[in-house]
C-alpha cells in the first residue's frame, strides 16, 4: 500500500493518483517533459589537481567529507553568478552560464565565478588543512559556444555540443590554480579581464591547435548586469515632487517625515519610489525592508532586513560581531551599547532574553539608532508591503514620527489601501505625515507608457487600443499584456522595438489583474507553471534551493533553469538586493515575484491537496536544513505546517496525518510566541496563540499551557472577557498541570479590571502561591508573590506589599530573571513612596535601585527612580532640584514615547501642590485629564477626573466640577478605592455648598474612615481636606483649621516638611465662604 503524501490515505500499489484526494503518487503522474532548446552559453569545467594523492592520504570517510564540502563551496560560487551546476563527475564540476536564461554577459559571469571559486577554495583550505593536513588545488577551463539544452528529467544531458568538450579539454590543460579560456570567451570579456595568450593547445580530438588565454585578473568594475527600470516614469511628476519636498523638509527642518504611498497592486508605487530614490540616494543613506504576509511573530522583520544590509551583517557573523556592526551604525551617541543590544535583540541577532526588552524600550532603541544614522547623513527608510505590518511595527513607525528630534529622517511606507482598513487612523493628525494615493493613469499616460515599452516602431492602432483598454490605467497591466503577447509569439523583439508576427482577431484581455495574471500563467509551459506554483508556496521572495526542495527529486537539478526562464518572462526577478540570510537559506541566488499578485495567482492555481503537500515538504526541509535559524523562523515553519494541516482537513477531513501536522505547528507557534513576547508584541502573541489553539481539539492536553500564555496579551488588548474565558478553561481542564493552573490563578489584575472583589481574588492568589511553593521554582514563587503584591495594592495594604516584594526579590535574583526583579524593585519603591504612615525615607535603597536600573539598561525603572528622587527633594524643600530631577525622569519617558506614563503625571502636580502652587497644580491636572481622555484610557482617567472635580470646586467652578465628576462615574469601577473616595468627597462638598451641613459632615467623616482603611497618602490627605472644607462651609472655621493643622503634623511625620508648611499657611488663611456665618457657641 502507498500512503498519499498529501492526505495520508493508503492506496493500492498500482495507483498513480490518490483515490481520496487525487494527489499524484508518482513522478509520472506529477511531471511533464520539457522541450530541448538551442542557445549560446559559456561552459565551465573545473577539477581537483592531484586528487589521487589526496585520496591516498585520507580515510575514505574523511575524503568523502572533504570532497562534499568542496562541491558545496564550488556550487555556491557558481550559483552566485547565476551559473547552473550541471553535474559532478568524480572530482570535476561542470557548470553552464546561459542555461536556463541567457545573459549578454554570461562569459563575464563565468570568469568571475572562476575567480570566486579560487577565493572560496582558499577559505576551505584553511579549515581542511587544520583538520586533515591536506590542501586542494583546482584548475579551470572556460569556453563559449552553441549547445543543445534538454531537461535533466528526460535522461538527456543538460547541455551538449562541442563547446562542452572543448571546455573540458581546456581544464585538463590548465595547471593547478590556473584558469584557461577559449577564443570566443576571450573576445566577450577582453575589456574586463587581464589575460595573456597561452601556447595553442593540441587537444585530443581536435584537428587544429586550439587558441587559449591564461586568465590572471578580472576588473571589479565590470559587474554583472544589474536590474533596472528602463522605461521612463510617466504621469507621476506631482507625486515625485511631494516625495522630494518631504525629503527636503526632513533635511532642512531636521525633523522626521512620514510619507505613505498607497495604491492598488501594479499602479506604480514601486516605480515612483525607484525614481525618487534615484534622486536622493547620492545625498542620503537609504535602507529598505519589507513586511511579510505571515509575519505576526516576526514583528521587526522589515527592520531586520534593512539594518542587516545597512550594517553589512554576514550570515557567519558571531553574535558579538553582528551586534558590533549594529553599534557602528549608532556611532558615538550616548548609550550606544544599550541601543545596539536592544536593536540586536529585536531583529533576531541575539536570542537570550537579557538582550530583549518591552515594546517601549525597543522603540526607544530603534529610534535612537535611526536618529544617530540620520545625524551623520539624512536617512531614508523605505518599507514595502506595510499593509502586512504588525500593529507593533506600525506603532514603531508612528513612534519614530512622533518622537524623533533633530534628525532628518524620511520614513517611506509603501502599502495597498487595505492598510487604512486595518489602521483607519494611520498618519492622522500628524503635521509631519503625508499620504499619497496613486490613482490609475489617464489614457494619455497609458499610451505614453506603451510607446516607451514598444520602442521606435508603434504597434498597430487596434492592438494598442486593446492593450490600453485592458490596462485600465495600471502600468503593470500594460507590461504584463505585452509580455503575454511576446510569450504567445504575437510580438517578437526586433532591435529596440517589437515586430508584430501576426494580427490576432482578438486578445483575451482579462478584466481584472487577477484574471490577467491567471491567463498569463496559463500560457506557460506546464513545467514552468509547476515551478511558479512551488515558488508561490515559499512566498513573495524565495531561493533557488528552496524551490528545488519542493520539486520532485527528478526535477531538482533543473528547477533553477525553469526559474531563470520565468525571470526572462518577467514573472519573477533576481533579488540581488536581498540579504542572503534573511528569508530562509544562506545562499546568494535568490528571487522574488515581480509582484505579489503574480504570487497570489500562482498559488491559487494550485489544488488544495498540492498546497498541503508543498507546505509540509517546505516545513520539513526548513526544520532539517536550518536548525540554527529556528529562533527567527519558528513562525514561518508554523505557518507552513498550519496551512498544510488546514488544507488536508479541507480536502480529506480529520485524519491522523492532519493531527500530526497540527501538533508540529503548535510546537513552532509556541516557540514563536516566546519571541513575540520578548519584544513586547502582544497583538502578535495573541494571534499566534489563537492560531495554535484553533488547530487543537478541546480535549487536547496541550491547550492549557497555551491558554495561560494567551491570557495576558488578551487583557492588554482590552479583550477582558476573552482573557477571562481562557483562565476559566484552564482551571476547568483536567489536563492542566500545576504550573499552568498557578499561572491562571495569578491573573490578579485582570480580575480586578473585571470588577472582582479582593475577597474573591484572595483564594486564587493563595492557591497559586501554594502551588508555586510546592513546585519549588524560585521564579515561579516570585511571580505568585507579585500577584499577591497586586492584591495587597488593590486593598491599599502597601506595607504588606513592601514585605512581599522583599520576599520575592531574592527569588527573582535566584532565577536570574532581571525583568521580574526590575518590576519587583519598582513595586517596592512606589509602595514605600505613597504609604500614608511612612515615617522615614530610605534614600540609600532608592539610589541602589537607580544603580541597578542603569547597570541593566532598564530605562523605565530609571525614570521611576528619578521621579522618586524628585519627590524626596521636594519634601526637603529643594524645588529647583526636584523640578530638574522630575524633568529628567519625564525626559526618559518622552524619549521612549511612553505616552500613558507621561499623561498620568500625578507626581508632577503633587510637587507643585506641596509648594503651594495651586494654579500650576490645577493646570497640570487639567493637562493630565485631557491627555488621558485623548488616549482613551479609563483606569487612571476616573481617578484624575474625580480629583479634578474637587479642585474645580475649590475654584468655585461648580458646573465644570460636575462634568468632571460625571466622567469619573462613567469610567470608574465600583471597587476602585481612589475613585470612590474622590467621588464621595465630591458629594460631601456639594452637600455642604447646598447647605445640607449635617449630611455633608456625616459623609465627609465616612470618607475619612474609608480612606483610613488604606495606606495611600493621597487619599488620606484628600479625605481630611474634604472634612475641613465641609466644616468651613458650616462656618466652623476653628474646627476646620484644626483638621488642616493635624494633617500638617501628620505630613511632617511623613518627612514632607514642604507640604506641612504649606498646609499650616493654608490653615492660618482659612476663611468662611461668602455668606456663611460661624455658629455661636
Buried (B, 14 or more C-beta within 10 A) or exposed (E): EBEBBBBBBEBEEEBEBBEBBBBBBEEEEBBEEBEEBEBBBBBBBBBBBBBEEBBEEBEEEBBEBBBEBBBEBBBBBBBBBBBBBBEBEEBBBBBBBBBBBBBEBBBBBBBBBBBBBBEBBEEBBEEBEEEBEBBBBBBBBBBBBEBBBBBBBEEBBBBBBEBBBBBBBBBBBBEEEBBBBBBBBBEBBEEBBEBEEBEEBEBEEEEEEBBBBBBEEBEEEBEBEEEEEEBEBBBBEEBBEBBBEBBBBBBEEBBBBBBBBBBBBBBBBBBBBEBBBEEBEEEBBBBBBBBBBBBBBBBBBBBBBBBBBBBEBBBEBEBEEBBBBBBEBBEEBEBBEBBBBBBBBBBBBBBEBBBBBBBBBBBBBBBBBBBBBBBEEBBBBBBBBBBBBBBBBBBBBBBBBBBBEEBBBBBBBBBBEEBBEEBEEBBEEBEBBBBBEBEBBEEEBBBBBBBBBBBEEBBEEEBBBBBBEBBBBBBBBBBBBBBBBBBBEBBEEEEEBBEBEEEBEEBEBBEEBBBBBBBBBEBBBEBBBBBBBBBBBBBBBBBBBBBBBBBBEBBBBBBBBBBBBBBBBBBBBBBBEBBBBBBBBBBBBBBBBBBBBBBBBBBBBBBBBBBBBBBBBBBBBBBEBBEEBBBBBBBBBBBBBBBBBBBBBBBBEEBEBBBBBBBBBBBBBBBBBBBBBBBBBBBBBBBBBBBBBEBBEEEBEBBBBBBBBBBBBBBBBEBBEBBBBBBEBBBEBEEBEBBBBBBBBBBBBBBBBBEBEBEEBBEBBBBBBBBBBEBEBBBBBBBBBBBBBBBBBBBBBBBBBBBBBEBBBEBBBBBEBBBBBBBBBBBBBBBBBBBBEBEEBEEEBBEEBBEBBBEBBBBBBBBBBBBBBBBBBBBBBBBEBBBEBBBBBBEBBBBBBBBEBBBBBBBBBBBBBBBBBBEBBBEBBBBBBEBBBEBEBBBBBBBBBBBBBBBBBEEEBBEBBBBBBEBBBEBBBEEBBBBBBBBBBBBBBBBBBEEBBEBBBBBBBBBBEBBBEBBBBBBBBBBBBBBBBBBBBBBBBEBBBBBBBBBBEBBBEBBBBBBBBBBBEBBEEBEBEEEBEBEEE
